[in-house]
Amino acid sequence: MNTADGKARHGRQQTEEDACLVILITTPTREKAETLGEGLVEKGLAACVNVIPTVTSIYTWEGELCREQESLMLVKSTSSLFSRVTEYVRQNHEYDVPEVIALPIVNGLKEYIDWVRESCSKARTD
């Protein structure tokens, strides 16, 4: 998050392009989440993916109330890679409409934020 003078709270100016994100993605199983996560990290589209093995999702789909056990992925990436992450998920996910939503990281340990940016910078030149 930027302060009134435009400087990021973690110590340097943050641009829209290099803003860090946590992207939430659900999958039907832990194995699917781990496979998807490994692909995102190997391609440099994410610096890190945490997998929470079991969450309960409650939603409506095609007019029916659903309650499913899913796995939740917490993907650390950057704004500039969000569209590529989304495309990778579309191509490799079994859901017709997978959950792919991004939350901005408004503050964090400077060294960690720098590491996320550095890790993700490799994908920008692929």
Beta strands, then each sheet from edge to edge (+ up, - down):
strand 1: 20-27
strand 2: 48-61
strand 3: 64-78
strand 4: 100-104
sheet 1: 2+ 3- 1+ 4-
end
